[in-house]
Amino acid sequence: MNAVTYARYSSDNQREESIEGQLRECKEYADKNGINLIGTYIDRAFSAKTDSRPQFQQMIHDSATHTFEAVLVWKLDRFSRNRYDSAHYKRILKNNRVHVVSVTEPISNTPEGIMLESLLEGMAEYYSADLAEKVSRGHKENALKAKFNGGPVPLGYRIDSEQHYQLDPATAPVVQEAFRWYADGESIKAIWTDFNGRGIRTSLGRPFTKGSFQTMLKNRRYLGEYRYKDTVIPDAIPAIIDPELFEQVQRRCERNKKAPAHAKTQVNFMLTTKAFCGKCGAMVSGESGKSHTGTVHYYYKCGNHK
C-alpha cells in the first residue's frame, strides 16, 4: 500500500524537532506494516483549528490522483482539531479511496473504532477550545495589570523584566518629533522620508512607509492608554504624547482623510466629476503646472491621456 505522511505543528511551544518526531514514528509504523511512503506534507506554525493550511490542502487535492491509499499522521489532532473539518475532509479522502491512519492511536474498523475515533476528535477540539479560553483569561489578567500581552512593541517603548511598558529613551523622542512635525503642518511623506534618510526605523526594524507612519500617528498607546479587546485602561503605561498634541494630530488626519488633495492645492476645480473628454468620453480632472517664468497655470486633462 502506498501512503503519504502529514505532519504539523502550531505556533505555540512546538518547533522543528516536533516535526522530526512525527515523521520518525510514521516511518517506523510504515516499515513495520509494509507500507510504502511516497511523499510528505508538512505545515509549520499552522493551527489545526482551521483548514487554511497550504500543505494540508495540497494533500487533499493530490488524493484525487489516486497515487496513495492512506495518510499517516502521528495523532488525529495533527489532521484536525475541528470535528466538522475532520468529517468533511475525511469524506473527500474516502471518496478518493484514501483513509487516515493514526500511528499512535490504534483504531479498529469496527463500530467501537468509530466511537473511539469520534471521541478522540472531540477531545482534540475540546483541548483547543479550553486552551484558547485559558490563554484569553491570562491575557485579560495581564491587561488589568497593564502587562505586555505579546505582539509588536510600539516605537518609543520597551518591555522590562516584569513585562511592563517603559519609555525607550532612544526612540521616544523620535515619536514626539513625528507628532510635532505633523501637527505643525509637515506632510506625512516628508516626515517618513526624512526619518528613513536618517536611518530611523520602525519598531520592527523596517523603513517607514505611509501606512506604518499613519498607524503610529493613530496609536492611542502614546497617550498612556492600554487596550485589550473591550478592556481600556487610561494612564496605565507611561505616556509619550500629551492629549492636546495627540488630538491636534487626529484632527489633521481626519481633515486629510476627507480631503486628501487638500495639501496639494487650494484651487477648487469646479468641473471635476462633471466634465468629460469630447474625444473619448473619459472624465477630466484638474491639473496645474509651472511655466519657465514661474507662473502657475491651471487646466483640465483627459484621464485616458494622462
C-alpha positions in Angstrom: 0.0 0.0 0.0 1.3 3.5 -0.9 0.9 6.2 1.7 1.9 9.8 2.5 2.7 11.4 5.8 1.1 14.5 7.1 2.9 16.4 9.9 2.1 19.7 11.6 2.9 21.9 14.5 1.1 25.0 15.6 2.7 28.3 16.6 2.7 27.7 20.4 5.6 25.8 22.0 6.5 23.4 19.3 9.4 23.6 16.9 11.1 21.7 14.1 12.1 18.8 16.4 8.3 18.1 16.8 8.1 17.5 13.0 11.1 15.2 13.1 9.5 13.1 15.9 6.2 12.8 14.0 7.9 11.8 10.8 10.1 9.2 12.6 7.2 7.5 14.2 5.2 7.5 11.0 8.1 5.9 9.2 8.6 3.3 11.9 4.9 2.4 11.6 5.1 2.2 7.8 8.2 -0.1 7.9 6.5 -2.3 10.5 3.3 -2.7 8.4 4.8 -3.0 5.0 3.6 0.5 3.8 5.4 2.3 1.1 5.8 6.0 1.9 5.8 8.1 -1.3 5.5 11.6 0.0 5.4 14.0 2.9 3.3 17.1 3.6 4.3 19.5 6.4 2.6 22.6 7.8 4.8 24.6 10.1 3.2 27.1 12.6 -0.4 26.4 11.5 -3.2 25.6 13.8 -5.4 22.6 13.2 -8.5 24.6 14.3 -8.6 25.9 10.7 -8.4 24.2 7.3 -6.4 27.1 5.9 -3.1 25.1 5.8 -1.3 25.1 2.4 0.2 21.6 2.6 -2.9 20.1 4.1 -5.0 21.5 1.2 -2.4 20.3 -1.3 -2.6 16.8 0.2 -6.4 16.8 -0.1 -6.0 17.9 -3.7 -3.4 15.3 -4.5 -5.6 12.5 -3.1 -7.6 12.8 -6.3 -4.6 11.5 -8.3 -5.1 8.0 -6.7 -1.4 7.6 -6.2 -1.7 6.8 -2.5 -4.3 5.0 -0.4 -3.5 6.3 3.1 -2.5 9.4 5.1 -0.3 8.6 8.1 -0.5 11.0 11.0 1.2 10.9 14.4 -2.1 11.6 16.1 -5.5 12.5 14.8 -5.1 16.0 16.2 -2.4 16.6 13.6 -5.0 16.1 10.9 -7.6 18.5 12.5 -8.8 19.9 15.8 -12.2 20.7 14.4 -14.6 17.8 14.2 -16.6 19.3 11.4 -13.5 19.9 9.2 -12.3 16.4 10.1 -15.5 14.8 8.9 -15.6 16.9 5.8 -12.0 16.2 4.6 -12.1 12.5 5.6 -15.2 12.2 3.4 -13.3 13.8 0.5 -10.4 11.4 1.1 -12.8 8.4 1.4 -14.3 9.3 -2.0 -10.8 9.2 -3.4 -10.3 5.8 -1.7 -7.9 7.2 0.9 -8.1 6.7 4.6 -6.4 8.4 7.6 -4.3 6.3 9.9 -3.1 7.5 13.3 0.1 5.6 14.0 0.0 6.1 17.8 -3.8 5.6 18.3 -4.8 2.1 17.1 -8.4 2.4 15.9 -10.1 -0.7 14.5 -12.5 -0.8 11.6 -15.4 -1.7 13.9 -18.4 0.2 15.4 -16.3 0.5 18.6 -13.5 2.0 16.4 -15.8 4.6 15.0 -16.9 5.6 18.5 -13.2 5.8 19.7 -12.2 8.0 16.7 -15.1 10.4 17.3 -14.2 10.6 21.0 -10.5 11.4 20.1 -11.5 14.0 17.7 -13.9 15.6 20.2 -11.2 15.6 22.8 -8.8 17.3 20.4 -11.3 20.1 19.7 -12.1 20.4 23.5 -8.3 20.8 24.2 -8.1 23.6 21.6 -11.2 25.4 22.9 -10.1 25.0 26.5 -6.5 26.2 25.8 -7.9 29.3 23.9 -10.1 30.1 26.9 -7.2 29.9 29.3 -4.9 32.0 27.1 -7.7 34.6 26.8 -8.2 34.6 30.5 -4.4 35.0 31.1 -4.3 37.9 28.6 -7.2 39.6 30.4 -5.4 39.4 33.7 -2.3 40.8 32.1 -4.4 43.6 30.7 -5.8 44.5 34.1 -2.2 44.8 35.3 -1.1 46.7 32.2 1.3 44.0 31.3 2.7 43.2 27.8 0.4 40.7 26.0 2.6 39.9 23.0 2.8 41.4 19.5 4.9 44.2 18.2 6.1 46.8 20.8 5.3 50.3 19.5 8.2 52.6 18.7 9.1 54.6 21.8 8.6 51.8 24.3 10.5 48.8 25.6 9.3 45.9 27.9 11.0 45.4 31.2 11.8 42.2 33.0 8.3 42.3 34.7 6.6 42.6 31.3 5.6 46.3 31.9 5.9 49.1 29.3 8.7 51.5 29.9 9.8 54.5 27.8 12.7 53.8 25.4 15.0 56.9 25.8 16.4 56.3 22.3 13.1 56.2 20.4 10.5 58.0 22.5 11.9 61.4 21.3 11.5 60.2 17.7 7.8 59.6 18.3 7.4 63.1 19.8 9.3 64.6 16.9 6.9 62.9 14.4 3.8 64.2 16.1 5.1 67.7 16.5 6.1 67.9 12.8 2.8 66.7 11.6 0.9 69.0 13.9 2.9 71.9 12.6 1.8 71.1 9.0 4.5 68.9 7.6 3.3 66.2 5.3 3.5 62.5 6.2 5.6 61.7 3.2 8.2 64.4 4.1 8.5 63.2 7.7 8.9 59.5 6.9 11.2 60.2 4.0 13.4 62.3 6.4 13.3 59.5 9.1 14.3 56.8 6.5 17.1 59.1 5.3 18.4 59.4 8.9 18.3 55.7 9.4 15.4 55.7 11.8 13.4 52.5 11.6 10.0 51.2 12.8 9.8 49.0 15.9 10.1 46.0 13.6 13.4 47.4 12.2 11.9 48.2 8.8 12.0 51.5 6.8 8.9 53.7 7.3 6.1 53.7 4.8 3.0 55.8 4.6 0.9 53.0 6.2 3.3 52.4 9.1 3.6 56.1 9.8 -0.2 56.6 9.8 -0.6 53.7 12.2 1.9 55.3 14.5 0.1 58.7 14.5 -3.2 57.0 15.5 -1.8 54.7 18.2 -3.6 55.7 21.5 -1.0 53.9 23.5 1.1 57.0 23.2 -1.4 58.7 25.5 -0.7 56.1 28.1 -3.9 54.1 27.2 -3.8 50.3 27.5 -6.3 48.4 25.3 -7.0 44.7 25.1 -10.3 43.7 23.3 -13.0 45.5 25.3 -10.7 46.4 28.2 -9.5 50.0 28.1 -7.3 51.4 31.0 -6.3 55.1 30.8 -3.0 56.2 32.2 -1.8 52.6 32.6 1.5 53.0 30.8 4.0 55.9 30.5 2.6 58.5 28.0 4.8 59.8 25.2 2.4 62.3 23.7 0.3 64.8 25.7 -3.5 64.8 25.0 -3.6 68.2 23.3 -0.9 67.4 20.8 -2.5 63.9 20.1 -5.9 65.5 19.4 -4.4 68.1 17.2 -2.8 65.4 15.1 -6.0 63.4 14.9 -7.9 66.4 13.7 -5.4 67.0 10.9 -5.5 63.2 10.0 -9.3 63.4 9.8 -9.2 66.5 7.6 -6.7 65.0 5.2 -8.8 61.8 5.1 -11.9 63.7 4.0 -9.9 65.9 1.5 -6.7 64.0 0.5 -5.9 66.6 -2.1 -6.1 69.5 0.3 -2.4 69.6 1.0 -1.6 69.7 -2.8 -3.7 72.7 -3.8 -6.3 75.1 -2.6 -7.7 75.5 -6.1 -11.3 74.5 -6.5 -11.6 72.6 -9.8 -15.4 73.0 -10.1 -15.8 70.8 -13.2 -14.2 67.7 -11.7 -16.6 64.7 -12.0 -18.8 66.9 -14.2 -16.7 67.4 -17.4 -15.8 64.7 -19.9 -13.4 64.4 -22.8 -15.1 65.3 -26.1 -12.9 62.7 -28.0 -13.0 59.5 -25.8 -15.6 60.3 -23.1 -13.2 59.9 -20.2 -13.6 62.1 -17.1 -11.3 65.1 -17.0 -9.5 66.2 -13.8 -7.8 69.4 -12.7 -4.1 69.8 -13.2 -1.6 72.6 -12.6 1.9 73.3 -13.7 4.6 76.0 -13.6 5.9 77.7 -16.7 9.5 78.7 -17.2 8.6 82.1 -15.7 7.3 80.5 -12.5 3.7 81.3 -13.3 1.3 78.5 -12.2 -1.3 77.5 -14.8 -4.4 75.5 -14.1 -6.3 73.4 -16.6 -8.2 70.2 -17.1 -6.8 67.0 -18.6 -8.3 63.8 -20.0 -7.9 60.8 -17.7 -7.1 58.5 -20.6 -4.5 60.9 -21.9 -2.8 61.1 -18.5 
